């Protein structure tokens, strides 16, 4: 008997059963309807143009630490850090008594096409930092920068070190031309000038297709095939839909800032070379002298460890720590092991408590969740 022969009748039966399972899964997904994202109660405390600065309501007694400001990337929506109660970086920080703020960049439109990186770093981010400092009555805050927001936060700290007590970078690229960087291989040959000149702002849908194409089987076909295994579990289906909502909720990118980020970072690697200027000032990472905690994901295909680890050698801080998370770019927020991250951040911040910080006004503990 040929060991490689195929029982056509059995194969047809398996294909038919799988097709039926997929159809059943599609009906189950359609029956769930719209899913909620963002589980932690928060209040808008500042708004400017498309930007909104949120302050989350407390879930535990005040830790007494300086407030934490989360600076997310421009390319995705920040509710990934607060997706649902059991998968929330924000909630993990709140449960440790931290005072948490988050910048929501919103959805840029045609009026924003000429915004530059300097507008984001020395403009919006700086004004949000000042809002948090004023509300807390402190000279310096704790800044958490995530992915592209981490790159912005590194630049910001180099330019405004006096306003940052501690810097935490998460899946943050600093060397944009390492061999393992798949996104870099795409971006380095991109005619970004022509793209921006023709399109103005860069459509979020276009970037989404690009990110998915970096790992097409894993990020497209494979996950939908696996959907058939959870069709009887409403909770897992809701988790799946929350992730799908986030993946395809991609804001357009302000044309000028996108052009600069691609050229200055991916094509010219200016941060590593010490050749970046913002607002007429050199961005010298050796001026980052506050404690730095760098969190990277060992299986990250968008920001490989080799892109993030060089932060240690580039900053001027004598107090550098790193945490290698065993997972990927998204798993660092939503996987079963993601709870390690807020625990690590909380412990590190407690060990780097700013001495002599004025006590901030205590707030009542929030009940329930909401926006």
N, C-alpha and C positions, 0 to 999 in steps of 0.2 A: 504493500500500500504506500502510495506517495505521501510522505509526511507534510508536503506543502499543498496538498489538494484541499479544495474548499467545498464544504457541504453547502451547495447553493440553496437548498430548502431551508436549512438552519440559518444561513446568512440572511435570507429574505425575511425570515421570522424575526430575527434580532433587529433588522432595520425597521420593520413595521412597528415593533414594540417601542423602539426608541423614538420614532416619529410620533407615535401616540403619546408618549411621555412628554415630548416637547410641546405638543399641542395642548396637553393638559396643563403644563407649566405656564404657557402663554395665557391661558384662561385664568389661572390662579393669580398671575401678576396683574392682569387687567382688573381683577376683582378687588385688589387692594386699594387702588386709587392713589391719590396724592399722599406722599409720605412727609412727615415733619422732619426738619433738620434744624440743628441748633437747640440744644436742650436746656441750657443754663439761662436763667433770668438776667437781663442786662438793661441798661439805660443809656440812651444817646446823651452824651455830655458835651459834644462839640461837633459842629458840622461846617464844612467848607467845600464849595463846588460839589463834586461827586462823593467826597470823602465823609465818612461818619466815624467818630471816635466813640467807642462803647466802653462803659464800666460795668463789670459783672457784679451782681449782688452776692454778698458773702454767704458761705455755707458752713463756716467754722469760726471759732474765736480768732481775733486778729493776732497774727504772728508777730506784729511789731516791725516787720521788715519794710523797706522802701517798696513802693508799688512796682508792679511788673507791667511793662507795655509790650504787647506782641505786635511785631511788624511782619505781616505776611507778604507773600509774593504778589505781583500784579497779575500773574497769568491764570490764577484760579481763585475761587471764592474762599474766604477764610473760615467758613463754617466747618471745614474739615477738622479743625482743632476742637470742635465742640459738636461732633456729629450726632451722638446720642449718649444717654446717661452712662452706659457701660463702656463707651469708647469716646472719651473726651479728655484731651490734654487740659483744657480749661477747667473742667470740673475737678480733675486731679489736683490742680494748683489751688483752687478754691478750698478744697477739703483740707488743705494744709495751711489755711489761714492767710493766704496771700491775697493782696488787693490787685485784681487783674483788669487791665485795660486792653483793648484790641482795636487796631486800625482796619476799618473796612474801606477799601479803595473805591468801591462802587463800580459802575459801568461807564467807562469813558465813551464819549460820543464825538461828533465832528468838531465841537468847540474845544476839544482837548488835544487835537492832533499835534499841536506845537509844544506840548509839555515836554520838558527835558528831564534827564535824571537829576540835575541840580534842583529842579522844581520839586521833585519828590523828596530828595534828601535834605537839602538846606531850606526847603519851603515847608511842605506838608508835614514831613516827619518831625522837623524841628518844632513846629508850632504845636503838634500833638504832645511832644515831650514837655514843652513849656506848660501846656494845659494840665498834664499829670503832675508836674512839679508844683504848680500853684495849688492844685486841689489838695495835695498831700502835705504841703508846707515843707518840702525838702529840696535840697540843692541838686541832688542827683537821684536817678531812678535806676531800676533794673530793666535792661532792654533784652528782649528775646527776638532775634531775627530768624526767619524761616525761609530757606531756599533763597530765591532772589531777594527776599526781604532781609535775609541774613547778610547778603552782599551789601545791600543798602545800609544795614546797621553797622557793618564794619567801617564803611566810608563815613557814616555819620559820627561814630565814636572817634575816629581819627581826627575829624574836624571839630568836634564838640566834646572832647574828653571830660571836661568839667561837669557835664550834665549826665554822665553815665557812671553809676557806681559799680555795676557788674554787667558784663556782656555775655549773653548766651547765644551761640549760633547753632542752628539745627539744619542738618542736610544742606549746608551752605557752601557753594562753590567759591573758590578764590583763585585756583589755578584752572583755567578754562581750556587748557590744551594737553591734558594728560591722555595717554593712548587708550585708556578704557572708556573715555567719555564719548558715548555714541552721539549725544546731542551736538557735541562739538564738531564731530565729523560732518554733520549736516550743515551746521551754522557757518563753518569756516569758508565754505565755497558759495555761500549765499550772496546773491546780488541784492543786498538789502536796500541800497539806494533806489534801485528800480522799483522794488516792492513798495516802498513808502511813497515814492513819487507818484506811482500809479494808484495805490489804494488809499493813501492818507493814513488812517488808522489800519492796523492789521487785524483782520477778523479773528475772533476767538475760535471759530469753527476750523479755520485753517491751521492754527496752532494745535488744536485738538487732534486733527488727523495726523499731524507730524509726530506728536507724542505717541499716539497709538501705533504708528508705523515703525517705531523703534523696536518694539517687541510684538509684532502683529499676531502671532498665534496665541501667546499668553494673554494679551490684553483684549483680544476679540473673540476668536472662535472658542478657545479653551474655556473661558469663563461662562459662555452661553451653553456649552455642552454640559458643564458642571451644574448648571441651573436645574437640570432634570433630577438631580439628587436631593433637592431641597423643596420640591414643589408641595410637599405635605407639611412643611414647617413655615407657618405664617411669619414668625419672628425672623427667621433667616431670610425669607423673601423680602421683608421690609428692610433688613440690613443691606441686601443686594441692591434694592431700589434707591436707597439713600446714596450708596456709592455711585450708582449710575447717574443720579441727579447731579452729584458733585462733578463727576468726570465731564459731563456735557454742558455744565454751567460755566462756560469760559468767557470772561469779558473780552471785548476788543482791547487792543493795546494802542496807547497813544503813539502815533507814528514817529515823532522825533525821539522819544525815549527808547522805543524799540530799536530804531536805527543805531542809536548810541550804544545800547547794551550789546547788540550783536557785534558791532565794529570794535568797540573799545575793550570788551571782555573776551568774546570768543575768537575774534579775528586778530586782535592786537595784544591780548592778554596783559593789559596795562596795570592791573593791580599787582601782579607778580613782579612786573618790571619796574614798579614804582613810577609809572609814567602817567597816572591818571590825575586830572585836575577837575575840580567842581567849584563853580562860583569864583574862578580865578585863584583858587587855593590848591596846592598840591595835596593829594590824598596819600599821606605817608603813614602806612600801617604801623610803623614803629612808634607813632604817637598814641597808639592804643596801649595805655599803661595800666588800665584797670584789670582786675581779675577776669579771665576769659574761660568759659566752659564750652567746649566744642563737642556737639553731639552729631555723630554721623552714622549712617546705616551701612552695614557691611555688604548688603546685597542690592545696593541702590544702583539702578541703571541710568538714572538721570543725573545724579550727583555722586559719582563713584567716590569711595574713600580717598583715592589719590587726588581728587579735586579739592577736598576739604581739609585733609590732614596738614597740608602746608601752612595753614593758619598759624600753627605754633611757631614756625620759624620766621614768619613775617611780622607778627605783632611785637610790640616792645614790652609787653607785660612780663613781669617776672613770676606771675601766678597764673599758670595755664594748666587746665585739666581737660581730659577728653573722655568721652563715653562712646564706645562702639556698640551700637544697637544691633542685635542679630536679626536683621530683617531688611525690608526694602523701603523705597522712598515713601510709599503710602502706608505700609505696615507699621511704621514708626508711630503713627497716630491711631490706627484702628485694629491692629492685630491683638491677639490674646496677650502678647508680651508687652504691648504698648504702655501698660500701667507702670512699667519700670521707669519710664521717662519722667513723668511728673514727680515721682518719688526721688529720682536722682537730682532733678532740678531743685526740689524743695530742700533736700539735704545739703546740696552745694550752697544754696543761698543762705541757709542758716549758718553754715560755716564761714560765710563771708558777710555777716551782718555788718552794716555800716554803723560805726560807733557814733553816739551822740545825735542820732537822728530824732527830730521832734516827733512826738506822738501825733498821729493823725486822728481826726474825728471818727469815732466808732459809729458803725451803722448797724441797723437791725438786721437780723438774719432773714434772708428771703424765704418765702414759703412757696413751694411749687416751682414751675418753670414758665418761661415766657420770653417775649422779645423786649 
